[in-house]
Amino acid sequence: MEGHGAPDVRAAQVVLPCADLNATLAFFTALGFRVDAVFPADDPSVAVLSGHGLCIRLQRGLDAAPGLLRLLCTDPAAAGGGATELTAPNGTRIQLVPANPPVNLPPLQPSFVLSRMHGDARWVEGRAGMRYRDLVPGRQGGGFIASHIQIPGGGPVPDYVHFHRVAFQMIYCAKGWVRVVYEDQGPPFVLSAGDCALQPPEIRHRVLECSPGLEVIEVGSPADHETFADHDLALPTAAVKPDREFGGQRFVRHEAAAASWVPSQVEGFEARDLGIASATKGTAGARVLRAGDSPSGRARAHVHGAKVLFAYVLRGQATLRREDGPLERIGEGDAFVMPPGPSYAVEDRSEGLELLEVRLF
């Protein structure tokens, strides 16, 4: 069909075999499907039903697998009379699942992780043609994910209006620029290197275009979360509601050029807060740490007070010293996770060292 445009398709049907058409028909109509066609009239062998956004063709005597259907329900147990899986007379399994389930947050299993840009980096192609590198293999038991995302060529991005079912998610532009648009946040705008956006749960958004060599760090929880397209909403929306809450959180657009650096409690560093803690009501916090003018030798070790701390080296080099592990030399593109408890220090810093630091509380 290449070169001929979209095919002129009027409808689609899921074809399921059955031996007893009447019994199978009665089963599906009891689930709320309606009969659209039955033929031939004198001895029916085919029935077409529709409902719940689905069209089913039951065909007697067809040599095919019985299939598996998922019905999204407000109350799965009530819909199934107490059962959450049913089997039709033709063998088709019907899974009754919640239509809008709560976000599943697996218990965090904090552990030290060191991910290096060079040597063990593995890139995969993800959604909308973007290249992804997993910065936290193991993902702390499924409760945390951090991705290094690249779009080497730049230009228009084949994205669509979508949203994520998450508890927390932020993006930090590490290199280049990207033009994005968010629900109720006004016209499209550009995130430049050093800028950050908090994407509160289920806010609709879209990536429009980017510079060649774009690099973004995306951090979120849980690791395994769903992304849904919204085909009905056009962005930008007419309304502008900067204080609107999505899932109890507010959207944040942090612009590095307008931000202030303040002294940090981490020896030898100053910090640029990204505004995440206040917008998430303490769920998470994020900042950029920049090495100051103090000597770059041995530094005082400290313990962080979060459930998990993630750090990504934006530029420069340093040595990571841990209470419970060997010295590790880290550089641009490397990332590490520190679990709560053991003390650590970032020392022997090169000039211009900067770290992106994200904490979950």
C-alpha positions as CSV (number, residue, x, y, z in Angstrom):
1,M,0.0,0.0,0.0
2,E,3.0,2.3,0.1
3,G,2.5,5.3,-2.1
4,H,-1.2,4.8,-2.4
5,G,-2.3,6.7,0.7
6,A,-4.5,5.3,3.5
7,P,-6.7,2.4,2.4
8,D,-10.4,3.0,2.2
9,V,-11.3,0.8,5.2
10,R,-14.9,1.3,6.5
11,A,-14.8,-1.0,9.5
12,A,-12.7,-3.7,11.3
13,Q,-13.8,-7.0,12.8
14,V,-12.3,-9.5,15.2
15,V,-13.2,-12.9,13.9
16,L,-13.8,-15.7,16.4
17,P,-14.7,-19.3,15.8
18,C,-17.5,-21.1,17.5
19,A,-19.3,-24.5,17.4
20,D,-22.6,-23.4,19.0
21,L,-23.5,-20.1,17.5
22,N,-26.7,-19.5,19.6
23,A,-25.0,-20.2,22.9
24,T,-22.0,-18.0,22.1
25,L,-24.3,-15.2,20.8
26,A,-26.2,-15.3,24.0
27,F,-23.0,-15.1,26.1
28,F,-21.8,-12.0,24.3
29,T,-25.1,-10.2,24.3
30,A,-25.3,-10.8,28.1
31,L,-22.0,-8.8,28.3
32,G,-23.6,-5.9,26.5
33,F,-22.8,-6.5,22.9
34,R,-25.6,-6.0,20.4
35,V,-26.4,-8.0,17.3
36,D,-25.8,-6.2,14.0
37,A,-26.2,-9.1,11.6
38,V,-27.0,-12.9,11.5
39,F,-26.9,-15.0,8.4
40,P,-28.1,-17.1,6.7
41,A,-31.5,-16.7,8.2
42,D,-32.6,-20.4,7.9
43,D,-29.5,-21.9,9.5
44,P,-27.2,-19.1,10.9
45,S,-23.5,-19.7,10.8
46,V,-22.3,-16.1,11.2
47,A,-23.2,-13.4,13.7
48,V,-21.7,-9.8,13.8
49,L,-21.9,-8.0,17.1
50,S,-20.7,-4.6,18.3
51,G,-20.2,-3.0,21.6
52,H,-17.6,-1.4,23.9
53,G,-15.7,0.0,20.9
54,L,-15.3,-3.5,19.4
55,C,-16.8,-5.4,16.5
56,I,-16.9,-9.2,16.7
57,R,-17.7,-11.7,13.9
58,L,-18.7,-15.1,15.3
59,Q,-18.3,-17.8,12.6
60,R,-19.4,-21.4,13.1
61,G,-17.0,-24.1,11.9
62,L,-14.0,-21.7,11.5
63,D,-10.6,-23.3,12.2
64,A,-9.0,-20.6,14.3
65,A,-7.8,-19.9,17.9
66,P,-10.6,-18.8,20.2
67,G,-8.9,-15.6,21.1
68,L,-8.6,-13.4,24.2
69,L,-10.6,-10.2,24.8
70,R,-10.1,-7.5,27.5
71,L,-13.1,-5.5,28.7
72,L,-12.4,-2.4,30.6
73,C,-14.9,-2.0,33.4
74,T,-15.8,0.4,36.1
75,D,-16.2,-2.5,38.5
76,P,-14.7,-5.7,37.0
77,A,-16.0,-8.0,39.8
78,A,-19.5,-6.7,39.5
79,A,-19.5,-7.0,35.7
80,G,-18.5,-10.6,36.0
81,G,-20.7,-11.6,38.9
82,G,-17.7,-11.9,41.1
83,A,-15.3,-13.3,38.5
84,T,-12.7,-11.2,36.7
85,E,-12.2,-13.8,33.9
86,L,-14.9,-15.5,32.0
87,T,-14.8,-18.2,29.2
88,A,-17.3,-18.0,26.4
89,P,-18.9,-21.2,25.0
90,N,-16.6,-21.0,22.0
91,G,-13.5,-20.9,24.3
92,T,-12.8,-17.2,24.0
93,R,-11.4,-15.9,27.3
94,I,-12.8,-12.6,28.6
95,Q,-10.6,-10.6,31.0
96,L,-12.5,-8.0,33.0
97,V,-10.1,-5.3,34.1
98,P,-10.4,-1.8,35.7
99,A,-11.0,0.9,33.1
100,N,-9.0,3.4,35.1
101,P,-6.7,1.6,37.5
102,P,-4.7,3.4,40.1
103,V,-1.0,3.8,39.4
104,N,0.8,0.7,40.7
105,L,3.9,1.8,42.8
106,P,6.1,-1.2,43.5
107,P,8.0,-0.9,46.8
108,L,11.4,0.7,46.1
109,Q,14.3,-1.7,46.5
110,P,17.2,0.8,46.8
111,S,20.6,-0.2,45.7
112,F,23.7,1.4,44.4
113,V,23.9,1.7,40.6
114,L,26.6,3.2,38.4
115,S,25.8,3.6,34.7
116,R,28.6,4.7,32.4
117,M,28.2,6.6,29.1
118,H,31.2,4.9,27.5
119,G,31.8,1.2,27.6
120,D,28.4,-0.3,28.7
121,A,25.9,2.2,27.1
122,R,23.1,0.4,25.2
123,W,20.7,2.4,23.1
124,V,17.3,1.2,21.9
125,E,14.7,2.9,19.7
126,G,11.7,3.9,21.7
127,R,8.5,5.8,21.1
128,A,8.3,8.4,18.2
129,G,11.8,7.3,16.9
130,M,13.6,8.5,20.0
131,R,16.8,6.7,21.2
132,Y,16.7,5.6,24.8
133,R,19.5,4.6,27.2
134,D,18.5,3.0,30.6
135,L,20.4,4.8,33.3
136,V,19.1,2.7,36.2
137,P,19.2,-1.0,35.2
138,G,17.1,-3.0,37.7
139,R,15.0,0.2,38.2
140,Q,15.1,-0.1,42.0
141,G,12.6,-2.9,42.1
142,G,10.3,-1.2,39.5
143,G,9.8,2.0,41.5
144,F,12.1,4.3,39.6
145,I,13.3,4.9,36.1
146,A,15.7,7.3,34.5
147,S,16.4,7.5,30.8
148,H,18.9,9.3,28.6
149,I,17.0,10.3,25.4
150,Q,18.6,11.4,22.2
151,I,17.2,12.7,18.8
152,P,20.4,12.9,16.8
153,G,18.9,14.3,13.5
154,G,16.7,17.0,14.9
155,G,13.8,18.6,13.1
156,P,10.0,17.8,13.4
157,V,9.3,14.9,15.8
158,P,6.6,12.4,14.8
159,D,4.9,12.7,18.2
160,Y,1.2,12.9,19.0
161,V,-0.8,14.3,21.9
162,H,-0.4,11.8,24.7
163,F,-0.2,11.5,28.5
164,H,1.5,9.2,31.1
165,R,-0.1,7.4,34.0
166,V,2.6,8.1,36.6
167,A,3.2,9.2,40.1
168,F,6.1,11.5,39.2
169,Q,7.9,12.5,35.9
170,M,10.2,15.3,34.9
171,I,12.4,16.0,31.9
172,Y,15.7,18.0,31.9
173,C,17.1,19.3,28.6
174,A,20.8,18.4,28.8
175,K,21.9,19.5,25.3
176,G,20.3,21.3,22.4
177,W,16.7,22.5,22.5
178,V,13.2,21.0,22.1
179,R,9.9,22.7,21.4
180,V,6.9,21.2,23.4
181,V,3.3,22.1,24.2
182,Y,1.3,21.2,27.3
183,E,-2.3,21.2,28.2
184,D,-3.6,24.5,29.7
185,Q,0.0,25.9,29.8
186,G,-0.3,28.3,26.8
187,P,1.3,28.2,23.4
188,P,4.3,25.9,22.5
189,F,7.6,26.9,24.0
190,V,11.3,25.9,23.8
191,L,13.2,24.0,26.5
192,S,16.8,24.9,26.1
193,A,19.9,23.3,27.6
194,G,19.5,23.6,31.4
195,D,15.8,24.0,31.4
196,C,13.4,21.5,33.0
197,A,9.7,20.6,33.0
198,L,7.7,18.7,35.6
199,Q,5.0,16.6,33.8
200,P,2.3,16.0,36.4
201,P,0.2,12.9,36.2
202,E,-1.8,12.6,33.0
203,I,-1.2,16.1,31.7
204,R,-1.6,16.0,27.9
205,H,1.5,17.1,25.9
206,R,3.4,16.7,22.7
207,V,7.0,17.0,21.4
208,L,6.9,19.2,18.2
209,E,10.5,19.6,17.0
210,C,14.1,19.8,18.3
211,S,17.6,20.8,17.4
212,P,20.1,18.2,16.0
213,G,21.8,16.4,18.9
214,L,19.0,16.9,21.4
215,E,19.7,15.1,24.7
216,V,17.1,14.9,27.5
217,I,17.2,13.2,30.9
218,E,13.7,11.8,31.8
219,V,13.2,10.6,35.4
220,G,10.0,9.1,36.8
221,S,8.1,6.7,39.0
222,P,7.0,4.0,38.6
223,A,9.4,2.5,36.1
224,D,6.7,0.5,34.2
225,H,4.0,3.1,33.4
226,E,1.5,3.4,30.6
227,T,1.5,6.0,27.8
228,F,-1.8,6.8,26.1
229,A,-2.6,8.8,23.0
230,D,-5.4,11.4,23.2
231,H,-6.8,11.7,19.7
232,D,-9.5,14.1,20.7
233,L,-7.6,16.9,22.3
234,A,-5.9,19.6,20.3
235,L,-2.9,21.4,21.7
236,P,-2.5,24.2,22.6
237,T,-5.8,24.4,24.5
238,A,-7.7,27.7,24.6
239,A,-7.5,27.8,28.4
240,V,-4.3,28.9,30.2
241,K,-4.3,27.6,33.8
242,P,-0.8,27.7,35.2
243,D,-2.0,26.8,38.7
244,R,-4.2,23.8,37.6
245,E,-3.4,20.6,39.4
246,F,-3.1,17.2,37.7
247,G,-3.2,14.4,40.1
248,G,-2.4,16.7,42.9
249,Q,0.7,18.3,41.2
250,R,1.3,21.5,39.2
251,F,3.1,21.9,36.0
252,V,6.6,23.4,36.2
253,R,8.7,25.1,33.6
254,H,12.1,25.9,34.9
255,E,14.2,28.3,32.8
256,A,17.9,28.1,33.6
257,A,18.6,31.6,32.2
258,A,16.4,33.2,34.9
259,A,17.4,30.9,37.8
260,S,19.5,31.8,40.8
261,W,22.4,29.9,42.3
262,V,22.5,29.6,46.0
263,P,25.0,28.0,48.5
264,S,24.4,24.3,49.0
265,Q,24.7,22.2,52.1
266,V,26.9,19.9,50.0
267,E,30.5,21.0,50.6
268,G,32.0,22.7,47.6
269,F,28.8,23.1,45.6
270,E,26.2,25.7,44.8
271,A,22.7,24.7,43.8
272,R,20.0,25.7,41.3
273,D,16.6,24.4,42.5
274,L,14.3,23.2,39.8
275,G,11.0,23.8,41.7
276,I,10.0,20.2,41.8
277,A,9.5,19.8,45.5
278,S,6.9,22.5,45.9
279,A,5.0,21.5,42.8
280,T,4.8,17.8,43.8
281,K,4.0,18.6,47.5
282,G,7.2,16.9,48.6
283,T,6.9,13.7,46.5
284,A,10.2,14.5,44.8
285,G,12.9,17.2,44.6
286,A,15.4,18.2,41.9
287,R,18.3,20.5,41.6
288,V,21.5,21.1,39.6
289,L,24.7,21.2,41.7
290,R,27.7,23.2,40.4
291,A,31.2,22.9,41.8
292,G,32.4,26.2,43.4
293,D,35.8,27.6,43.9
294,S,36.7,25.5,46.9
295,P,39.6,23.1,46.7
296,S,38.8,20.0,44.7
297,G,40.5,17.4,46.9
298,R,38.9,15.2,49.5
299,A,35.4,16.3,50.5
300,R,33.3,15.8,53.6
301,A,31.0,12.7,53.1
302,H,27.3,13.1,53.8
303,V,24.1,11.0,53.9
304,H,21.0,12.0,51.9
305,G,17.6,11.8,53.5
306,A,15.6,10.5,50.5
307,K,14.2,7.1,49.6
308,V,16.5,7.1,46.6
309,L,18.9,9.7,45.1
310,F,19.7,9.8,41.4
311,A,22.5,11.9,39.9
312,Y,23.6,12.5,36.3
313,V,26.9,14.1,35.3
314,L,26.0,17.0,33.0
315,R,29.6,18.1,32.5
316,G,33.1,17.7,34.0
317,Q,34.6,14.8,36.0
318,A,34.9,13.8,39.6
319,T,35.6,10.9,42.0
320,L,32.6,9.2,43.7
321,R,33.7,8.0,47.2
322,R,31.3,5.7,49.0
323,E,31.3,4.4,52.6
324,D,30.5,0.9,51.4
325,G,32.3,0.7,48.0
326,P,35.4,1.4,46.0
327,L,36.3,4.8,44.5
328,E,34.7,5.4,41.1
329,R,35.8,8.0,38.6
330,I,32.8,9.5,36.9
331,G,32.4,11.8,33.9
332,E,29.9,13.5,31.5
333,G,27.0,11.1,30.7
334,D,27.6,8.9,33.7
335,A,24.8,8.4,36.3
336,F,24.6,6.9,39.7
337,V,22.0,6.0,42.3
338,M,22.7,6.2,46.0
339,P,20.5,4.2,48.4
340,P,19.7,5.7,51.8
341,G,22.1,5.0,54.6
342,P,25.7,4.9,53.4
343,S,27.6,8.2,53.3
344,Y,29.2,9.4,50.1
345,A,31.1,12.3,48.7
346,V,31.9,13.7,45.2
347,E,35.5,14.9,45.3
348,D,38.6,15.6,43.1
349,R,36.3,17.6,40.9
350,S,37.2,19.1,37.6
351,E,36.5,22.7,36.8
352,G,32.9,23.2,35.7
353,L,31.5,20.0,37.2
354,E,27.7,20.0,37.2
355,L,25.4,17.3,38.4
356,L,21.6,16.9,37.9
357,E,20.3,15.5,41.2
358,V,16.8,14.0,41.7
359,R,15.4,12.6,44.9
360,L,12.3,10.6,45.7
361,F,10.9,11.1,49.2
